[in-house]
Amino acid sequence: MANKPRVMEAIGTLVQVFHEHASKHKESESGGQFTLSKAELKEIAKEEMGLDSVKDSAKLDELMKELDDDLDGQVNFKEYLEWVTNAASAANNFLETYLGGFSFN
């Protein structure tokens, strides 16, 4: 069996994590999409990203406000993906700035 391409595996993981934590809402709420409530966002932040700071309700409120671009009180997949992309970009910047890059050799 051939190895799964790593980028496709990473994409699959991002989608899977979102859907493991997200709830599907009624058509009248968020257009029937899967979205993350504040409690579900807290789960992902703590369990999947290791962000213990969300234990503080003020920090969680701040994160929710930062991510909820459409102001519907939920985090949709696009908003979640922007968060993860920003985290990946910050990790890359750290590697390039403080570690002089990253070698896989």
C-alpha positions as CSV (number, residue, x, y, z in Angstrom):
1,M,0.0,0.0,0.0
2,A,1.4,3.4,-1.0
3,N,1.9,6.1,1.6
4,K,-0.7,8.8,1.8
5,P,0.7,12.1,0.6
6,R,1.6,14.1,3.7
7,V,-0.2,17.3,2.8
8,M,-3.4,15.4,2.1
9,E,-3.0,13.6,5.4
10,A,-2.6,17.0,7.2
11,I,-5.7,18.3,5.4
12,G,-7.6,15.2,6.4
13,T,-6.6,15.7,10.0
14,L,-7.7,19.3,10.1
15,V,-11.1,18.4,8.7
16,Q,-11.5,15.4,11.0
17,V,-10.6,17.5,14.2
18,F,-13.1,20.1,13.2
19,H,-15.9,17.6,12.7
20,E,-15.1,15.6,15.8
21,H,-15.8,18.8,17.9
22,A,-18.3,20.7,15.8
23,S,-22.1,20.5,16.1
24,K,-24.5,20.6,13.2
25,H,-27.0,23.4,13.7
26,K,-30.6,23.8,12.5
27,E,-31.1,25.4,9.1
28,S,-32.2,28.6,11.0
29,E,-28.9,28.6,12.9
30,S,-25.7,29.1,10.9
31,G,-27.5,27.9,7.7
32,G,-27.4,24.3,8.9
33,Q,-23.6,24.1,8.8
34,F,-21.3,22.4,11.2
35,T,-19.8,25.1,13.5
36,L,-18.0,25.3,16.8
37,S,-19.7,26.8,19.9
38,K,-17.5,28.6,22.5
39,A,-17.4,25.3,24.5
40,E,-16.4,23.3,21.4
41,L,-13.7,25.9,20.5
42,K,-12.4,25.5,24.1
43,E,-12.1,21.8,23.6
44,I,-10.1,22.1,20.4
45,A,-7.9,24.8,21.9
46,K,-7.1,22.7,24.9
47,E,-7.1,19.2,23.6
48,E,-5.8,19.6,20.0
49,M,-3.7,22.7,20.2
50,G,-2.4,22.6,23.8
51,L,-3.6,26.1,24.7
52,D,-4.2,26.0,28.4
53,S,-4.8,29.8,28.5
54,V,-8.5,29.2,27.3
55,K,-9.2,27.9,30.9
56,D,-9.5,31.7,31.6
57,S,-13.0,32.7,30.4
58,A,-11.7,36.1,29.4
59,K,-9.1,34.6,27.2
60,L,-11.6,32.3,25.6
61,D,-14.0,35.2,25.0
62,E,-11.1,37.1,23.4
63,L,-10.3,34.1,21.1
64,M,-13.9,33.6,20.1
65,K,-14.2,37.3,19.3
66,E,-11.0,37.2,17.2
67,L,-12.2,34.1,15.2
68,D,-15.9,34.9,14.7
69,D,-15.6,37.1,11.6
70,D,-19.3,36.9,10.8
71,L,-20.4,37.6,14.3
72,D,-22.8,34.7,14.5
73,G,-21.5,33.5,17.9
74,Q,-20.1,30.3,16.3
75,V,-16.8,29.4,14.5
76,N,-17.4,28.0,11.1
77,F,-14.9,25.9,9.2
78,K,-13.4,28.8,7.3
79,E,-12.9,30.7,10.5
80,Y,-11.3,27.6,12.1
81,L,-9.0,27.1,9.1
82,E,-7.8,30.7,9.3
83,W,-6.9,30.2,13.0
84,V,-5.0,27.0,12.2
85,T,-3.3,28.6,9.2
86,N,-2.2,31.6,11.4
87,A,-0.8,29.2,14.0
88,A,1.1,27.3,11.3
89,S,2.5,30.6,9.9
90,A,3.6,31.7,13.4
91,A,5.4,28.3,13.8
92,N,7.1,28.8,10.5
93,N,8.2,32.3,11.4
94,F,9.6,31.1,14.7
95,L,11.6,28.4,12.9
96,E,13.0,30.8,10.3
97,T,13.7,33.6,12.8
98,Y,15.1,31.8,15.9
99,L,16.3,28.5,14.6
100,G,17.6,29.5,11.2
101,G,15.1,27.3,9.4
102,F,14.4,23.6,9.7
103,S,16.2,20.7,8.2
104,F,14.7,17.3,7.5
105,N,18.1,15.8,6.7
